[in-house]
Amino acid sequence: MPVYNYECRECSHTFEEMKTIAKYDEPKEKPCPSCYKIGYIDRIVCTSGFVAPERLEATGGCRKVPKEFNNLLKNIKKNAGSKSTIGVHE
């Protein structure tokens, strides 16, 4: 199960949670574990052990997930279980 990283826009608190892909956005609807404000949580991308730390040093190892990537994940989640047409020619 993947581990996702989150950050509060209000107090800058960062935390991680292990979630299924279907539930990766759940923490965005819950209060911040630090300031308890609702609606301020963003999912962020952090470096893995495969990336040299100095590459993302300026961002503290994390950066916000691009909107296009979020849209792609939502589309995958929405279409999960539907018949794939990838590589099928009519």
Order of alpha helices (4+ residues) and beta strands (2+ residues): beta-beta-beta-beta-alpha
